[in-house]
C-alpha cells in the first residue's frame, strides 16, 4: 500500500461531533495542517467520512 497526504482545508466549526473526532483521530487539529498515513482501508474510510473537509494527495 502507498502513502497518502491529508490536509485539512475547511474548518471543523459546524461539523458533526463524529466528524470532529475523525479529524482528531487522523491527527488534524488545525486548518491547513497536514499528515501522512499509509493508505489502509481504515484510513481511507475515515477520509471518506470527512472528505468535504480535507484534501487528499498520493505521496510518491
C-alpha angles and dihedrals in degrees: 000000000000131000127257131203115220121196125184107230102167131051122262090221108118094016120128118267092249091052091052089050090050091053089050091050090051089052097249108138104155141026115283093014114144132206134177123221138169111263095247123156091253094053093044090052090052090050091053090054092057100027092128090060101044143052118221126204131178114241114224 
